[in-house]
Amino acid sequence: MQVKKENKKEKIIKEAVKLFTKYGFEDVSVSSIAGEARIGKGTIYTYFKTKDDILEGCTKYVFNTFTSDIEKAADTNMEIAGFLDTLLDLFFVDMPSRSRILFLFHRKYYGTKRKDAKLTGRYKEMFRKVYERYKEEIKCPFEQMYLFLTGFMMTSYMIQANIDEEILKESVKEALKTLIVKT
């Protein structure tokens, strides 16, 4: 029964991501999420107390995806340059919806460090593992590497609608390699 329960929760989150991406947070109702997920509105309240909790669930889903991307990139690359290439290729998958969810979350909860830390803790922990793995190839301290990676990724999300995706991806790859990788 637990698998079925998790499938429903995941379905709610995936449909909410689609709707929030298309219409924004304010213009999406719990009823519309239930309709798209093909479940009863009451079922949503089994998993989420409020629409805000659904947005937080969507944001957690995005950060879990980021964390999985970091793991995949580290598992497939022996050198930091290859890691960055793979990570950014994965990072740019479904960028419009990921960026919209993060935008909506940060707009709603800007300055709420506790919520941010709760969602980004595992993400930062994964980058710390990456740093430890590749530290002989990295020319800056961990906090600086984390700042570069996170800053470039967030900036990419903010400007992705105005720049060709391939140009943006290649520019970010080149900049991060210049800032992070020892030559």
C-alpha angles and dihedrals in degrees: 000000000000091000091054090049092051091047090056092048091048091048091052091051094047093049091045090052090054093048096043089048093052102037108016128242100286096051096052120084129201086242092058091050089050090049094051091045089048094231134113119274089239090059090062089057089056087067104025129034095203143006087257088060089053090054090049089050090051091050091049088051090054092049091047088053089051090050091050089049091053091050093047092049092049092046093054102043133067095189132052094237091057090045091055092048093050094042093053093046088055093041093057093055109111091354097161095060095039092050093047093052092049091047092051092046095048092045091053097041104027109156094017096122094175092061091044093050092048091054100038100040097093090042091056091043090056091052089051089056089049089051092051092048096049102026094122088061096043120089099198138057119269097257091053093048090048090049092050094047096044094041094051092045094050092046090050090054092051097049102031094104092059102045133057106263096229093050090048093047095048092045092051092047091052094046094048092048089051093049099040113025121080113232 
